[in-house]
């Protein structure tokens, strides 16, 4: 949580809960947020993951393009030879 958001939340809770309770609430909230984020961090994609996925996609596209070119050339040659 950013410091600005923390300060705004503290300012909102302080009149309703009191100073010490608002501070304790924010600390508990931030700790649980950090724990939750840490547990989910392995699910997030990194730049390296995305680069690998893009490279694999490029290879697949190139394979399909070459296969289609070969099939197209075979069809053209087949049509030419049937005359």
C-alpha positions as CSV (number, residue, x, y, z in Angstrom):
1,X,0.0,0.0,0.0
2,X,1.4,3.4,-0.8
3,X,2.2,5.9,1.9
4,X,-0.4,8.3,0.6
5,X,-3.1,5.7,0.8
6,X,-2.0,4.6,4.2
7,X,-2.1,8.2,5.5
8,X,-5.5,8.8,4.0
9,X,-6.9,5.6,5.5
10,X,-5.4,6.5,8.9
11,X,-7.0,9.9,8.7
12,X,-10.3,8.4,7.9
13,X,-10.2,5.8,10.7
14,X,-8.6,7.9,13.4
15,X,-11.8,9.8,14.4
16,X,-13.9,6.7,14.4
17,X,-11.5,4.2,16.1
18,X,-9.0,6.3,17.9
19,X,-5.3,6.7,17.2
20,X,-4.0,3.4,18.6
21,X,-6.8,1.3,17.1
22,X,-6.5,2.9,13.7
23,X,-2.7,2.4,13.7
24,X,-3.1,-1.3,14.7
25,X,-5.8,-1.8,12.1
26,X,-3.6,-0.4,9.4
27,X,-0.6,-2.5,10.5
28,X,-2.7,-5.7,10.5
29,X,-4.2,-4.8,7.1
30,X,-0.8,-4.1,5.5
31,X,0.7,-7.4,7.0
32,X,-2.2,-9.5,5.6
33,X,-2.0,-7.7,2.3
34,X,1.8,-8.4,2.1
35,X,1.3,-12.1,3.1
36,X,-1.5,-12.5,0.5
37,X,0.7,-10.8,-2.2
38,X,3.7,-13.0,-1.3
39,X,1.6,-16.1,-1.6
40,X,0.3,-15.1,-5.0
41,X,3.6,-13.8,-6.3
42,X,4.5,-17.1,-8.0
43,X,1.4,-16.8,-10.2
44,X,2.4,-13.5,-11.7
45,X,4.1,-13.4,-15.1
46,X,7.5,-11.8,-15.4
47,X,9.1,-10.2,-18.4
48,X,11.2,-13.3,-19.0
49,X,8.0,-15.5,-19.0
50,X,6.4,-13.2,-21.6
51,X,9.5,-13.1,-23.8
52,X,9.6,-16.9,-23.8
53,X,5.9,-17.1,-24.7
54,X,6.4,-14.6,-27.5
55,X,9.4,-16.5,-28.9
56,X,7.5,-19.8,-28.8
57,X,4.6,-18.1,-30.6
58,X,6.9,-16.8,-33.3
59,X,8.4,-20.2,-33.9
60,X,4.9,-21.7,-34.3
61,X,3.8,-19.0,-36.8
62,X,7.0,-19.6,-38.8
63,X,6.4,-23.4,-38.9
64,X,2.8,-22.9,-40.1
65,X,3.9,-20.3,-42.7
66,X,6.5,-22.6,-44.2
67,X,4.1,-25.5,-44.2
68,X,1.5,-23.5,-46.0
69,X,4.0,-22.2,-48.5
70,X,5.1,-25.8,-49.3
71,X,1.5,-26.9,-49.7
72,X,0.8,-23.9,-51.9
73,X,3.8,-24.6,-54.1
74,X,2.8,-28.3,-54.4
75,X,-0.7,-27.3,-55.4
76,X,0.7,-24.9,-58.1
77,X,3.1,-27.5,-59.4
78,X,0.3,-30.1,-59.4
79,X,-2.0,-27.8,-61.4
80,X,0.8,-27.0,-63.8
81,X,1.6,-30.7,-64.5
82,X,-2.1,-31.7,-65.1
83,X,-2.3,-29.7,-68.3
